[in-house]
Amino acid sequence: MKQSLKMLSGAVVAVVAISGSAVPAFAQSGTTAEAKAAAQAAKCTTLTAKIDDHITKINAVIAKQTAIYDKHDAKVEALLTKAKTAGADTTKAEADLQTWEGQTAAIKSARNQVISDLSALKNLQCTDQKDQYKQGLANAKAQLQYIGTLQNNKKAYFTSTIKPDLQAIRDQLKKQ
């Protein structure tokens, strides 16, 4: 009987030990799930903040370039008005400026598209659509590079076409 009692008490101790260790293991897996959820939420917040920073930087660049272009356009308009008043021929310059304005509109449109794409990405990265999110970031980066190319083309167009037109108008005004 003593031996049976020892075996029974040993079994009880074993059951208590097993059940006691099972509770913390269960609690640990719950904690792990909570930790993963917290890490995912932190990552989501970080990525959203990064996208907001990109959008803010793009908007700052747009504002800066818009101010530069507006100042430049005002000077060109003043020169054209002065030339028209003096009777100088401004048709070539005006036609070239239409192309210039078309390039500016294309750049503005591309910028607005990048901003709207980045804003849409903020919603994707917090869900399970990670592949779409990564593809969207790659597309936005490619679009920004394309915008850079458009801006370089616009600058080259100004240097090679509009600037000589404006110089020709100035020369006509000096002759008069």
Backbone as JSON, one array per atom type, in Angstrom:
{
  "sequence": "MKQSLKMLSGAVVAVVAISGSAVPAFAQSGTTAEAKAAAQAAKCTTLTAKIDDHITKINAVIAKQTAIYDKHDAKVEALLTKAKTAGADTTKAEADLQTWEGQTAAIKSARNQVISDLSALKNLQCTDQKDQYKQGLANAKAQLQYIGTLQNNKKAYFTSTIKPDLQAIRDQLKKQ",
  "N": [[0.8, -1.16, 0.0], [1.96, 1.21, 0.75], [3.67, 1.52, -1.34], [1.94, 1.82, -3.48], [0.74, 4.15, -2.74], [2.9, 5.87, -2.91], [3.37, 5.72, -5.66], [1.0, 6.76, -6.64], [1.06, 9.33, -5.55], [3.34, 10.22, -6.84], [2.42, 10.18, -9.47], [0.45, 12.11, -9.32], [1.99, 14.34, -8.73], [3.43, 14.45, -11.1], [1.37, 14.96, -12.94], [0.48, 17.43, -12.04], [2.79, 18.9, -12.43], [3.06, 18.73, -15.2], [0.66, 19.95, -16.07], [0.99, 22.41, -14.91], [3.2, 23.41, -16.28], [2.17, 23.55, -18.81], [0.4, 25.67, -18.9], [1.98, 28.07, -18.71], [3.34, 27.77, -21.18], [1.26, 28.0, -23.02], [0.46, 30.55, -22.43], [2.75, 31.87, -23.22], [2.73, 31.51, -26.01], [0.5, 33.02, -26.65], [1.43, 35.51, -25.89], [3.49, 35.77, -27.7], [2.04, 35.96, -30.07], [0.74, 38.34, -29.57], [2.94, 40.01, -29.44], [3.88, 39.81, -32.06], [1.74, 41.0, -33.4], [1.91, 43.57, -32.33], [4.42, 44.31, -33.29], [3.91, 44.29, -36.03], [2.02, 46.34, -36.17], [3.62, 48.48, -35.38], [5.46, 48.5, -37.46], [3.76, 49.11, -39.56], [2.98, 51.69, -38.84], [5.45, 53.0, -38.99], [6.08, 52.71, -41.73], [3.96, 54.1, -42.87], [4.52, 56.64, -41.93], [6.93, 57.09, -43.28], [6.06, 57.16, -45.94], [4.4, 59.41, -45.78], [6.38, 61.31, -45.27], [7.76, 61.22, -47.72], [5.77, 62.18, -49.43], [5.47, 64.75, -48.37], [8.01, 65.82, -48.91], [8.0, 65.74, -51.72], [5.9, 67.52, -52.23], [7.07, 69.85, -51.21], [9.18, 70.21, -53.01], [7.7, 70.58, -55.32], [6.39, 73.0, -54.69], [8.59, 74.72, -54.51], [9.68, 74.57, -57.12], [7.49, 75.46, -58.57], [7.32, 78.12, -57.75], [9.7, 79.07, -58.84], [9.24, 78.6, -61.6], [6.97, 80.21, -61.98], [7.99, 82.77, -61.54], [9.84, 82.88, -63.59], [8.16, 82.56, -65.83], [6.68, 84.92, -65.62], [8.63, 86.83, -66.22], [9.19, 86.16, -68.88], [6.7, 86.57, -70.07], [6.47, 89.31, -69.67], [8.55, 90.23, -71.31], [7.61, 89.34, -73.81], [5.24, 90.83, -74.02], [6.27, 93.41, -74.05], [7.72, 93.21, -76.43], [5.67, 92.76, -78.3], [4.27, 95.14, -78.09], [6.17, 96.86, -79.09], [6.17, 96.03, -81.67], [7.57, 93.82, -82.55], [8.34, 90.58, -83.96], [6.87, 87.84, -82.56], [5.93, 85.32, -82.94], [7.23, 82.79, -83.31], [8.49, 82.41, -80.83], [6.25, 82.38, -79.17], [4.94, 80.07, -80.06], [6.86, 78.16, -79.39], [6.8, 78.49, -76.64], [4.31, 77.47, -76.06], [4.77, 74.75, -76.37], [6.57, 74.46, -74.28], [4.89, 75.03, -72.1], [3.2, 72.85, -72.33], [4.96, 70.8, -71.66], [5.4, 71.48, -69.0], [2.84, 71.04, -67.97], [2.65, 68.27, -68.32], [4.59, 67.38, -66.52], [3.51, 68.29, -64.08], [1.17, 66.78, -64.02], [2.24, 64.17, -63.87], [3.52, 64.33, -61.4], [1.33, 64.72, -59.67], [0.1, 62.27, -60.03], [1.98, 60.51, -58.91], [1.87, 61.31, -56.24], [-0.8, 60.66, -55.6], [-0.66, 57.89, -56.0], [1.19, 57.14, -54.02], [-0.28, 57.88, -51.77], [-2.35, 56.05, -51.93], [-0.92, 53.74, -51.45], [-0.42, 53.81, -48.74], [-2.58, 52.63, -47.53], [-2.43, 50.0, -48.44], [-0.08, 48.79, -47.38], [-0.55, 48.07, -44.76], [-2.11, 45.9, -44.79], [-2.53, 42.52, -45.94], [-1.38, 42.7, -48.43], [1.3, 42.72, -49.41], [2.92, 42.29, -51.65], [1.73, 43.86, -53.63], [2.14, 46.31, -52.44], [4.96, 46.55, -52.42], [5.38, 46.54, -55.19], [4.01, 48.85, -55.86], [5.62, 50.79, -54.6], [7.94, 50.48, -56.1], [6.96, 51.26, -58.6], [6.35, 53.95, -58.05], [8.89, 54.96, -57.56], [10.06, 54.58, -60.08], [8.42, 56.28, -61.54], [9.1, 58.75, -60.41], [11.72, 58.95, -61.31], [11.2, 59.13, -64.02], [9.9, 61.59, -64.05], [12.06, 63.21, -63.38], [13.53, 62.91, -65.73], [11.76, 64.13, -67.53], [11.9, 66.74, -66.54], [14.58, 67.35, -67.03], [14.56, 67.23, -69.82], [12.85, 69.36, -70.33], [14.36, 71.49, -69.38], [16.52, 71.33, -71.15], [15.16, 71.87, -73.53], [14.4, 74.49, -73.09], [16.91, 75.72, -73.0], [17.94, 75.13, -75.56], [15.99, 76.0, -77.39], [13.96, 77.95, -76.54], [15.41, 79.95, -75.21], [17.18, 80.97, -77.27], [15.13, 82.03, -78.9], [14.07, 84.05, -77.29], [16.31, 85.63, -77.06], [16.57, 86.46, -79.68], [14.3, 88.05, -79.88], [14.98, 90.05, -78.06], [17.16, 91.13, -79.43], [15.83, 92.16, -81.66], [14.37, 94.14, -80.4], [16.43, 95.81, -79.55], [17.35, 96.8, -81.97], [15.33, 98.41, -82.8]],
  "CA": [[0.0, 0.0, 0.0], [2.86, 2.34, 0.75], [4.21, 1.66, -2.68], [0.85, 2.34, -4.3], [0.55, 5.54, -2.36], [4.02, 6.6, -3.49], [3.15, 5.8, -7.1], [-0.12, 7.67, -6.85], [1.52, 10.69, -5.28], [4.26, 10.56, -7.93], [1.61, 10.46, -10.65], [-0.21, 13.39, -9.09], [3.02, 15.36, -8.87], [3.73, 14.54, -12.52], [0.23, 15.62, -13.61], [0.51, 18.83, -11.64], [3.95, 19.51, -13.09], [2.75, 18.87, -16.63], [-0.38, 20.95, -16.27], [1.57, 23.69, -14.52], [4.08, 23.89, -17.33], [1.39, 23.77, -20.01], [-0.22, 27.0, -18.84], [2.89, 29.1, -19.17], [3.63, 27.6, -22.61], [0.12, 28.56, -23.72], [0.52, 31.99, -22.24], [3.85, 32.37, -24.01], [2.34, 31.6, -27.42], [-0.39, 34.17, -26.73], [2.3, 36.67, -25.8], [4.2, 35.83, -28.97], [1.09, 36.47, -31.05], [0.55, 39.76, -29.28], [4.18, 40.69, -29.81], [3.9, 39.89, -33.52], [0.75, 42.0, -33.79], [2.45, 44.88, -31.97], [5.51, 44.6, -34.23], [3.28, 44.6, -37.32], [1.43, 47.67, -36.05], [4.73, 49.45, -35.36], [5.99, 48.55, -38.83], [2.75, 49.81, -40.34], [3.09, 53.1, -38.48], [6.72, 53.49, -39.53], [5.99, 52.81, -43.19], [3.03, 55.19, -43.17], [5.26, 57.88, -41.68], [7.89, 57.27, -44.37], [5.31, 57.59, -47.13], [4.0, 60.79, -45.54], [7.58, 62.12, -45.46], [8.01, 61.31, -49.16], [4.76, 63.07, -50.0], [5.81, 66.1, -47.92], [9.19, 66.26, -49.67], [7.57, 65.98, -53.1], [5.12, 68.76, -52.22], [8.01, 70.95, -51.02], [9.88, 70.4, -54.29], [6.72, 71.15, -56.25], [6.19, 74.4, -54.33], [9.81, 75.45, -54.87], [9.78, 74.67, -58.57], [6.38, 76.28, -59.04], [7.71, 79.51, -57.53], [10.73, 79.39, -59.84], [8.61, 78.66, -62.92], [6.08, 81.37, -62.04], [8.84, 83.96, -61.68], [10.4, 82.8, -64.94], [7.08, 82.81, -66.78], [6.33, 86.33, -65.55], [9.65, 87.57, -66.96], [9.02, 85.87, -70.31], [5.48, 87.27, -70.49], [6.78, 90.75, -69.72], [9.35, 90.44, -72.51], [6.73, 89.18, -74.98], [4.34, 91.99, -74.05], [7.09, 94.55, -74.49], [8.05, 93.01, -77.84], [4.44, 92.96, -79.09], [4.0, 96.57, -78.06], [7.15, 97.49, -79.97], [5.94, 95.56, -83.02], [8.51, 92.74, -82.91], [7.72, 89.3, -84.31], [6.97, 86.93, -81.42], [5.17, 84.11, -83.23], [8.03, 81.59, -83.06], [8.67, 82.29, -79.37], [4.95, 81.99, -78.58], [4.72, 78.66, -80.4], [7.77, 77.37, -78.56], [6.33, 78.57, -75.26], [3.18, 76.54, -75.94], [5.39, 73.44, -76.13], [7.12, 74.57, -72.92], [3.77, 74.91, -71.16], [2.75, 71.45, -72.41], [5.9, 70.01, -70.87], [5.12, 71.79, -67.6], [1.6, 70.35, -67.61], [2.95, 66.84, -68.22], [5.33, 67.18, -65.27], [2.55, 68.46, -62.99], [0.29, 65.61, -64.03], [3.0, 63.02, -63.39], [3.72, 64.52, -59.96], [0.06, 64.46, -58.99], [-0.13, 60.83, -60.09], [2.87, 59.89, -57.92], [1.34, 61.61, -54.91], [-2.0, 59.85, -55.38], [-0.23, 56.49, -55.88], [1.77, 56.97, -52.69], [-1.37, 57.94, -50.79], [-3.06, 54.76, -52.01], [-0.04, 52.72, -50.87], [-0.5, 53.83, -47.28], [-3.62, 51.68, -47.12], [-2.05, 48.64, -48.8], [1.01, 48.19, -46.63], [-1.0, 47.59, -43.46], [-2.89, 44.68, -45.0], [-1.72, 41.39, -46.41], [-1.08, 42.9, -49.84], [2.69, 43.19, -49.4], [3.46, 42.29, -53.01], [1.21, 45.06, -54.3], [2.79, 47.44, -51.8], [6.33, 46.64, -52.95], [5.28, 46.91, -56.6], [3.62, 50.26, -55.87], [6.8, 51.59, -54.29], [8.82, 50.41, -57.27], [6.34, 52.1, -59.64], [6.51, 55.35, -57.66], [10.3, 55.31, -57.77], [10.25, 54.7, -61.53], [7.71, 57.49, -61.97], [9.91, 59.9, -60.01], [12.85, 59.01, -62.24], [10.63, 59.62, -65.28], [9.68, 63.03, -63.86], [13.38, 63.82, -63.5], [13.85, 62.94, -67.15], [10.93, 65.18, -68.12], [12.43, 68.04, -66.14], [15.83, 67.57, -67.77], [14.17, 67.53, -71.21], [12.28, 70.7, -70.33], [15.49, 72.41, -69.23], [17.27, 71.3, -72.41], [14.32, 72.55, -74.51], [14.52, 75.92, -72.83], [18.26, 76.17, -73.39], [18.19, 75.0, -77.0], [14.96, 76.57, -78.25], [13.29, 79.17, -76.06], [16.4, 80.99, -74.93], [17.52, 81.68, -78.52], [13.97, 82.82, -79.36], [14.0, 85.26, -76.46], [17.46, 86.46, -77.43], [16.23, 87.07, -80.98], [13.35, 89.13, -79.59], [15.76, 91.15, -77.45], [17.95, 91.75, -80.5], [14.9, 92.95, -82.45], [14.03, 95.33, -79.63], [17.59, 96.72, -79.54], [17.45, 97.41, -83.29], [14.26, 99.38, -83.02]],
  "C": [[0.86, 1.25, 0.0], [3.4, 2.58, -0.64], [3.15, 2.22, -3.63], [0.64, 3.82, -4.02], [1.68, 6.4, -2.93], [3.84, 6.77, -4.99], [2.04, 6.79, -7.43], [0.32, 9.11, -6.61], [2.51, 11.15, -6.35], [3.51, 10.91, -9.21], [0.93, 11.81, -10.52], [0.8, 14.53, -9.27], [3.36, 15.55, -10.36], [2.62, 15.27, -13.27], [0.23, 17.1, -13.28], [1.66, 19.55, -12.34], [3.67, 19.74, -14.57], [1.72, 19.96, -16.85], [0.13, 22.34, -15.89], [2.47, 24.25, -15.6], [3.32, 24.17, -18.62], [0.77, 25.16, -20.03], [0.76, 28.08, -19.25], [3.24, 28.97, -20.64], [2.5, 28.19, -23.43], [0.14, 30.08, -23.62], [1.65, 32.59, -23.07], [3.46, 32.48, -25.48], [1.37, 32.75, -27.63], [0.41, 35.46, -26.71], [3.06, 36.86, -27.11], [3.28, 36.4, -30.05], [0.84, 37.96, -30.84], [1.78, 40.57, -29.68], [4.28, 40.85, -31.32], [2.93, 40.95, -34.01], [1.26, 43.4, -33.49], [3.58, 45.28, -32.92], [4.95, 44.98, -35.59], [2.66, 46.0, -37.29], [2.51, 48.75, -36.05], [5.32, 49.61, -36.76], [5.04, 49.33, -39.73], [2.84, 51.32, -40.1], [4.35, 53.72, -39.07], [6.64, 53.69, -41.04], [5.05, 53.94, -43.6], [3.73, 56.54, -42.97], [6.27, 58.14, -42.8], [7.19, 57.74, -45.64], [4.87, 59.04, -46.98], [5.2, 61.74, -45.71], [7.9, 62.29, -46.94], [7.03, 62.29, -49.8], [5.06, 64.52, -49.62], [6.99, 66.65, -48.7], [8.82, 66.57, -51.11], [6.79, 67.29, -53.18], [6.02, 69.98, -52.03], [8.76, 71.26, -52.31], [8.94, 71.04, -55.31], [6.52, 72.64, -55.96], [7.39, 75.24, -54.74], [9.9, 75.64, -56.38], [8.66, 75.52, -59.16], [6.72, 77.77, -58.88], [8.75, 79.95, -58.56], [10.1, 79.55, -61.22], [7.69, 79.87, -63.05], [6.87, 82.66, -62.24], [9.41, 84.02, -63.1], [9.34, 83.14, -65.98], [6.66, 84.27, -66.79], [7.34, 87.18, -66.33], [9.48, 87.38, -68.47], [7.78, 86.6, -70.83], [5.72, 88.77, -70.59], [7.59, 91.08, -70.97], [8.48, 90.33, -73.76], [5.77, 90.36, -75.11], [5.08, 93.22, -74.55], [7.4, 94.44, -75.98], [6.83, 93.24, -78.73], [4.11, 94.45, -79.18], [4.93, 97.31, -79.02], [7.0, 97.03, -81.42], [6.89, 94.46, -83.47], [7.73, 91.45, -83.18], [7.95, 88.3, -83.17], [6.3, 85.59, -81.69], [5.96, 82.84, -82.94], [8.2, 81.36, -81.56], [7.37, 81.84, -78.71], [4.63, 80.53, -78.86], [5.61, 77.75, -79.55], [7.35, 77.39, -77.09], [5.11, 77.69, -75.04], [3.7, 75.12, -75.67], [5.94, 73.38, -74.72], [6.02, 74.37, -71.88], [3.19, 73.5, -71.17], [3.66, 70.54, -71.6], [5.67, 70.24, -69.38], [3.86, 71.06, -67.14], [1.82, 68.85, -67.46], [3.67, 66.52, -66.92], [4.38, 67.28, -64.07], [1.62, 67.26, -62.89], [0.99, 64.38, -63.48], [3.24, 63.13, -61.88], [2.45, 64.22, -59.18], [-0.25, 62.97, -58.96], [0.73, 60.1, -59.06], [2.32, 60.11, -56.51], [0.09, 60.77, -54.64], [-1.66, 58.37, -55.25], [0.36, 56.22, -54.5], [0.7, 57.02, -51.59], [-2.16, 56.63, -50.78], [-2.23, 53.64, -51.37], [-0.13, 52.68, -49.35], [-1.53, 52.83, -46.78], [-3.21, 50.24, -47.39], [-1.04, 48.01, -47.85], [0.58, 47.68, -45.27], [-1.83, 46.31, -43.59], [-1.96, 43.59, -45.48], [-1.32, 41.51, -47.87], [0.34, 43.43, -50.0], [3.29, 43.23, -50.79], [3.0, 43.52, -53.78], [1.88, 46.31, -53.73], [4.21, 47.63, -52.36], [6.32, 47.06, -54.41], [4.9, 48.38, -56.73], [4.78, 51.18, -55.56], [7.77, 51.62, -55.47], [8.27, 51.29, -58.4], [6.52, 53.58, -59.32], [7.94, 55.81, -57.88], [10.58, 55.48, -59.26], [9.59, 55.97, -62.06], [8.49, 58.75, -61.59], [11.14, 60.06, -60.9], [12.39, 59.54, -63.59], [10.39, 61.13, -65.2], [11.01, 63.78, -63.95], [13.82, 63.94, -64.95], [13.05, 64.03, -67.86], [11.47, 66.57, -67.79], [13.74, 68.36, -66.87], [15.55, 67.91, -69.23], [13.62, 68.95, -71.33], [13.39, 71.74, -70.24], [16.29, 72.49, -70.53], [16.48, 72.03, -73.51], [14.41, 74.06, -74.33], [15.86, 76.45, -73.34], [18.44, 76.17, -74.9], [17.18, 75.74, -77.87], [14.44, 77.92, -77.75], [14.3, 80.29, -75.81], [16.88, 81.7, -76.2], [16.37, 82.52, -79.07], [13.89, 84.14, -78.58], [15.16, 86.2, -76.77], [17.2, 87.16, -78.76], [15.25, 88.22, -80.78], [14.08, 90.32, -78.97], [16.59, 91.88, -78.51], [17.06, 92.63, -81.37], [14.54, 94.25, -81.71], [15.18, 96.33, -79.59], [17.71, 97.46, -80.87], [16.42, 98.49, -83.51], [14.48, 100.67, -82.33]]
}
